[in-house]
Amino acid sequence: MDELRKLGVGIAVDDFGSGYSSFHYLKRLPATILKIDRAFIEQLHANASDEAIVKAMITMGHGLGLETIAEGVETPEQLNRLRDLQCTYAQGYVFCPPLLAEEVMQYVTEKQK
């Protein structure tokens, strides 16, 4: 993995905070991105515990020199809160629903109008 990183390939720790994604991986892997699991994003704007956890993940990621990505961002309220918390990136329905490959060009063209 170190060789891949030297070639410019980024390595993401996916679904951080749930399942097998743990602090151990942050220490062991030459990661460049920390992806925050959607389970913490769902109630971000309404649940103080989720917000505290997400804030800690973002702060920790930045402290380790990692970019942060929030998964499952579905509402403008969630996106605005993540911006306030200085999350680097977000992905989810708030930007675009899942599309078939042949639908992508049409979607991008329509968005540029």
N, C-alpha and C positions, 0 to 999 in steps of 0.2 A: 504494500500500500504506500510505503514511503516513496518508492520509485514512481508510482502513478502520480503522486502529489508533486514530485519534482517535474513531471511532464505537464503540470498545470491542471490535472484532473482534480476536481473537488470531491470531497468525501462528506456525506451528510449522515448524521446520526438521526434516524427517522423515528417518529412517534415518541419523542423524548418525554419521559414522565410516566410511561405506561409499559406494560409487558416486559420485554427483555432489554429495553433501552434504559441504560442506567449510567450513573456517575462513573462506573468502572470503564465504560466505553470511552468516555470523554478523556480519561487519563491514558488509556491504551492506544486508541486510534489516532492517526494524524488527521483528525476531522477539520473541516473548514466551515461546516454549516450545522446548526442545531435546529431541527424541525420540531416545533412544539405540537404535541398531539391535540387533535380537535376536541377531545373530551374536556380540555381545560378552556377552550375558546367558546364553547356553546353558551355558557352562562357568564362569560367574562364581564359583560356590562351590568349584570344583575346580582352577582354573587361575589362578596368581598373575599372569600377564601380563594376562589379561582383567580381573581385578579392578583392577589398577593403571590400566588404560586407562579403565575405567568410573569409577573414583574421580576420575581427572583430568577426565573429561568432566563429571561432576557438579560438581566444584569450579569448573571453568571456567564452566559454565552459571550457577551461583549468583553467581560473581564478575561476570558480565555482567548480572545481574539477571533471569535467565531461570529459569522453572520447568523441571524435568527430568522426563521420562517414560521409563521403561524399557519397551521392547516385548518381547513374547514371554516373559513371566515364567510359568513352568510349574510350579515347585515351591515349597514353603514355604521351602526352604533358600535359593533365589534371592531370594525376597521378604524374608526376614530379613536377608540380606546387604545388599540395597538399602536397607533401613531403617537399618541400621548406617552405611551410606555417605551417608545423608540425601538419598536420591533423593526428589523431591517426590511423584511418582505412579508407578504401575506398571500395566501392562495385560497380560492374557494368560489362559491356561487356569487358572491358579491361582485366579482369581476366577470365571470362567464360560466354558464352551465357546461357540463361535459358535452363535447361535440365529437362526431365522427370525423375522420380525417378529411373527407370530402366536403364537410361543412365549414371547416376552419377558414378557408379563403373568403367565402361569402360573409362570414361573421366579421372578419377583420376589415373587409371592404366596406361593409355597412357602418362599422364603428368609426371609420375615417371620415365619413360624410358629415 
